[in-house]
Amino acid sequence: MSSPIAAGQPYSSEETQRIIEQFNRDGYYHLGPVLAADEVEALREAMARKVADPRILNDEAGDHIRGISLMRMFEYSEAFRDLVVREPFVSLAEAILGDNCHLMSQNALYTEPDSSKVPDGPGGWHLDDLIHFPLPDAVEQHDPCITMPCFVLQIFTPVSDVESIEYGPTQIVPGSHRAGRGPAEQDKPTFCGTGPISLFARAGDAYMFNNQIWHRGAPNASDRTRFMAGVTYSKRFISQRFYPFIDYRMPPHVMEGASPRLQRLLGRHEKGAYG
């Protein structure tokens, strides 16, 4: 079955530079509408199918994290695999992370409509994984004149409408990628006087952020499940996170028909430093 994911078009060099400058300053960028209706439907259908698969969520060793994050979607759906090279996502990732960047992970998120289970939202306020450039308590932030490196770039593509607060939008604290620490509180954290904002979106919109920015999925207080597709890219030297890690073997079907660019993003690199 052919994938419905379009090739898309990269932004012009001028527009790409403008986006990157704002991204470097704020730690995020809202791209607006990107995906067509059939692309959204294919991604949503794959997520719904995986959520309903008893092998996935009924076993703690299944392809999920905390029951809300569906791992390695590129294995499960050709649409998700082809999303990795969908423009303008891939060219933005290469412009920010380098031409030899790769797919670090591809986890799809879903949040059921029961905010009482997660009053602070799924995961609460956090930055992803490690603090890359920690600062001592006496130093408020990294110098704003310095462009903070981005090692891991998250691009989210909501495949359900998240147009108001009750639907559990992604929320971020602008500029907090310069904090050198995680958020100190869960109740409306602020950075240099700036509080959280919500990234409202319709299905098919997209936004991206540096994984060092403070963010969360707001509690889903609506009557419908929130579905979030996307891609996590990283610089070449950051290890790919394909569970079960050293024992992972990519299924042969993932590489079938993959372009050289997609193969590299999936991990088929040329020799370089250290090997």
PAFIZA-904578 format. One line per 3 residues: for each residue y, x, z of C-alpha. Coordinates in nm, 4 decimals. Layout:
Y/X/Z ~ ...
END
This chain:
0.0000/0.0000/0.0000 ~ 0.3361/0.1462/-0.0999 ~ 0.6026/0.1916/0.1635
0.9093/-0.0363/0.1500 ~ 1.1306/0.2387/0.2923 ~ 1.3955/0.3324/0.0372
1.5034/0.6867/-0.0409 ~ 1.8623/0.6001/0.0484 ~ 2.1685/0.8098/-0.0245
2.3120/1.0979/0.1760 ~ 2.6770/1.0872/0.2701 ~ 2.9216/1.2997/0.0752
2.9860/1.6470/0.2131 ~ 3.3294/1.5309/0.3301 ~ 3.1921/1.2248/0.5096
2.9083/1.4282/0.6596 ~ 3.1576/1.6778/0.7998 ~ 3.3709/1.3993/0.9465
3.0675/1.2397/1.1126 ~ 2.9513/1.5714/1.2565 ~ 3.2950/1.6504/1.3990
3.3040/1.3166/1.5797 ~ 2.9409/1.3571/1.6879 ~ 3.0139/1.7011/1.8334
3.3161/1.5676/2.0206 ~ 3.1671/1.2450/2.1580 ~ 2.7944/1.3256/2.1659
2.7051/1.0226/1.9542 ~ 2.7918/0.8415/1.6314 ~ 2.7393/0.4784/1.5271
2.6422/0.4764/1.1587 ~ 2.6533/0.0985/1.1156 ~ 2.4345/-0.0866/0.8610
2.1763/0.1334/0.6852 ~ 1.8375/-0.0354/0.6383 ~ 1.7663/-0.3293/0.4083
1.5933/-0.6463/0.5275 ~ 1.2511/-0.5518/0.3861 ~ 1.2666/-0.2109/0.5551
1.3521/-0.3742/0.8869 ~ 1.0670/-0.6214/0.8484 ~ 0.8121/-0.3470/0.7742
0.9133/-0.1455/1.0817 ~ 0.9186/-0.4496/1.3062 ~ 0.5792/-0.5667/1.1791
0.4267/-0.2253/1.2498 ~ 0.5658/-0.2289/1.6026 ~ 0.4461/-0.5830/1.6723
0.1015/-0.4931/1.5391 ~ 0.0781/-0.1862/1.7595 ~ 0.1987/-0.3718/2.0700
-0.0735/-0.6322/2.0098 ~ -0.3452/-0.3680/1.9652 ~ -0.5467/-0.3631/2.2913
-0.6398/0.0000/2.2332 ~ -0.2743/0.0982/2.2667 ~ -0.1400/-0.0562/2.5863
-0.4448/-0.1579/2.7882 ~ -0.5428/0.2028/2.8455 ~ -0.3191/0.4525/3.0256
-0.4415/0.7165/2.7795 ~ -0.3312/0.5003/2.4862 ~ -0.0470/0.5755/2.2474
0.2345/0.4799/2.4819 ~ 0.4627/0.6103/2.7565 ~ 0.5215/0.3796/3.0558
0.4122/0.0832/2.8465 ~ 0.7465/0.0638/2.6624 ~ 0.7399/0.3615/2.4241
0.4918/0.3620/2.1351 ~ 0.4040/0.7174/2.0373 ~ 0.3435/0.8820/1.6989
0.4440/0.5871/1.4842 ~ 0.4195/0.8060/1.1719 ~ 0.0397/0.7888/1.2163
0.0328/0.4120/1.2502 ~ 0.2635/0.3064/0.9695 ~ 0.3598/0.4540/0.6345
0.6983/0.2856/0.6738 ~ 0.7629/0.4789/0.9942 ~ 0.6430/0.8001/0.8304
0.8797/0.7549/0.5379 ~ 1.1652/0.6730/0.7759 ~ 1.1571/1.0439/0.8669
1.3015/1.1337/0.5233 ~ 1.5153/0.8226/0.4818 ~ 1.8740/0.9058/0.3863
2.1234/0.9448/0.5350 ~ 1.9192/1.0262/0.8481 ~ 1.7415/1.3362/0.7242
2.0432/1.5053/0.5682 ~ 2.2446/1.4466/0.8853 ~ 1.9615/1.5956/1.0911
1.9477/1.9014/0.8658 ~ 2.3260/1.9428/0.8784 ~ 2.3251/1.9335/1.2596
1.9956/2.1072/1.3395 ~ 1.9401/2.3350/1.0388 ~ 1.7436/2.3184/0.7161
1.4185/2.4068/0.8933 ~ 1.4413/2.1331/1.1563 ~ 1.1426/1.9090/1.2109
1.0217/1.5832/1.3568 ~ 0.9909/1.6383/1.7325 ~ 0.8516/1.2926/1.8004
0.8606/0.9382/1.6724 ~ 0.8421/0.6876/1.9527 ~ 0.9324/0.3238/1.8969
1.0720/0.1352/2.1968 ~ 1.0268/-0.2250/2.2947 ~ 1.1672/-0.4050/2.5974
1.0291/-0.7418/2.6973 ~ 1.2670/-1.0155/2.8134 ~ 1.2303/-0.9730/3.1886
1.5135/-0.7756/3.3422 ~ 1.3831/-0.8310/3.6944 ~ 1.1123/-0.5706/3.6280
1.3678/-0.3043/3.5284 ~ 1.7041/-0.3913/3.6894 ~ 1.8567/-0.0572/3.5837
1.7157/-0.0847/3.2318 ~ 1.4055/0.0975/3.1017 ~ 1.4276/0.4523/3.2380
1.7657/0.3995/3.4024 ~ 2.0603/0.6309/3.3280 ~ 1.9308/0.9695/3.2182
1.9444/1.2472/2.9652 ~ 1.6263/1.3263/2.7774 ~ 1.3931/1.5944/2.9102
1.5667/1.9123/3.0371 ~ 1.9318/1.9961/3.0986 ~ 1.9872/2.2580/2.8298
2.3078/2.4154/2.9636 ~ 2.3252/2.3506/3.3401 ~ 2.6484/2.4026/3.5325
2.7076/2.4632/3.9037 ~ 2.8544/2.1751/4.1022 ~ 3.1950/2.3448/4.1204
3.2333/2.3369/3.7390 ~ 3.3147/1.9896/3.6083 ~ 3.2155/2.0364/3.2453
3.1701/2.2795/2.9606 ~ 3.4945/2.3782/2.7917 ~ 3.5883/2.0963/2.5488
3.7057/2.3650/2.3058 ~ 3.3437/2.4773/2.2696 ~ 3.1145/2.2845/2.0342
2.8085/2.2027/2.2408 ~ 2.4906/2.2933/2.0521 ~ 2.2569/2.0085/1.9688
1.8892/2.1006/1.9893 ~ 1.7418/1.7487/1.9826 ~ 1.8876/1.4592/1.7836
1.7834/1.0996/1.8425 ~ 1.8420/0.8429/1.5679 ~ 1.7749/0.4809/1.6588
1.7403/0.1952/1.4116 ~ 1.7227/-0.1391/1.5938 ~ 1.4898/-0.3814/1.4168
1.6019/-0.6783/1.6227 ~ 1.9598/-0.7909/1.6771 ~ 2.1211/-0.6424/1.9874
2.4626/-0.7953/1.9398 ~ 2.5612/-0.8620/2.3012 ~ 2.4898/-0.7289/2.6481
2.2093/-0.9696/2.7421 ~ 1.9871/-0.8261/2.4664 ~ 1.9711/-0.4830/2.6272
2.1766/-0.2514/2.4042 ~ 2.1614/0.1249/2.4214 ~ 2.4463/0.2398/2.6437
2.6001/0.5864/2.6553 ~ 2.8739/0.7710/2.8429 ~ 3.0893/0.9389/2.5744
3.1341/1.3132/2.6115 ~ 2.8714/1.3478/2.8851 ~ 2.6688/1.5913/2.6720
2.9210/1.8462/2.8060 ~ 2.8434/1.7656/3.1718 ~ 2.5778/2.0319/3.2283
2.3999/1.7937/3.4654 ~ 2.2450/1.4498/3.4741 ~ 2.4215/1.1347/3.5973
2.4702/1.1304/3.9740 ~ 2.4476/0.7520/4.0035 ~ 2.2934/0.4510/3.8335
2.5829/0.2114/3.8905 ~ 2.8208/0.2682/3.5991 ~ 2.8251/0.6496/3.5876
3.1469/0.8080/3.4634 ~ 3.2238/1.1423/3.3064 ~ 3.5789/1.2797/3.3234
3.7077/0.9276/3.3837 ~ 3.5115/0.7688/3.0974 ~ 3.2560/0.5009/3.1757
2.9645/0.3586/2.9776 ~ 2.9936/0.1839/2.6430 ~ 2.7365/-0.0344/2.4692
2.6168/0.0362/2.1167 ~ 2.5873/-0.3169/1.9854 ~ 2.3957/-0.3428/1.6597
2.2309/-0.5782/1.4152 ~ 1.8807/-0.5195/1.2836 ~ 1.9057/-0.2413/1.0262
2.2033/-0.0672/1.1855 ~ 2.1643/0.2899/1.3085 ~ 2.3238/0.5276/1.5555
2.2511/0.8798/1.6701 ~ 2.3105/1.0876/1.9800 ~ 2.2614/1.4327/2.1285
1.9714/1.4074/2.3731 ~ 2.1953/1.5616/2.6425 ~ 2.4249/1.2594/2.6563
2.3827/1.0195/2.9480 ~ 2.2259/0.7027/2.8162 ~ 1.9973/0.4119/2.8930
1.8622/0.0920/2.7470 ~ 2.0460/-0.1839/2.9332 ~ 1.8310/-0.4499/3.1044
1.7024/-0.7099/2.8620 ~ 1.8218/-1.0367/3.0163 ~ 1.7608/-1.2416/2.7004
1.4664/-1.4543/2.5900 ~ 1.3437/-1.2153/2.3199 ~ 1.1882/-0.8700/2.2966
1.4087/-0.5791/2.1909 ~ 1.2491/-0.3630/1.9175 ~ 1.3891/-0.0164/1.8445
1.2588/0.2094/1.5676 ~ 1.3841/0.5590/1.4959 ~ 1.3225/0.9298/1.4609
1.3693/1.2226/1.6991 ~ 1.4483/1.5478/1.5169 ~ 1.4772/1.8938/1.6714
1.5520/2.2514/1.5812 ~ 1.2577/2.4553/1.4575 ~ 1.2120/2.6456/1.7852
1.1686/2.3238/1.9860 ~ 0.8017/2.2334/2.0077 ~ 0.6823/1.9137/1.8442
0.5698/1.6574/2.1027 ~ 0.2545/1.5075/1.9580 ~ 0.0262/1.4029/2.2426
-0.2330/1.5362/2.3331 ~ -0.0439/1.8528/2.2381 ~ -0.2759/2.1546/2.1910
-0.5646/1.9189/2.1128 ~ -0.3621/1.7148/1.8630 ~ -0.4877/1.6949/1.5058
-0.2723/1.5175/1.2518 ~ -0.4793/1.2579/1.0632 ~ -0.5204/1.3555/0.6955
-0.3720/1.0268/0.5724 ~ -0.0304/1.1196/0.7144 ~ 0.0123/1.3997/0.4591
-0.1146/1.1983/0.1636 ~ 0.1620/1.1717/-0.0954 ~ 0.4121/1.3463/0.1316
0.6898/1.5406/-0.0422 ~ 0.7408/1.9096/0.0474 ~ 1.0426/1.8063/0.2562
0.8427/1.5482/0.4499 ~ 0.5553/1.7942/0.4981 ~ 0.7961/2.0465/0.6505
0.9424/1.7829/0.8804 ~ 0.5899/1.6909/0.9895 ~ 0.5324/2.0549/1.0848
0.4118/2.2411/0.7752 ~ 0.6540/2.5332/0.8104 ~ 0.6661/2.8643/0.6325
0.6247/3.1851/0.8284 ~ 0.9275/3.2910/1.0260 ~ 1.0289/3.4510/1.3532
0.7280/3.4953/1.5869 ~ 0.4815/3.3868/1.3231
END
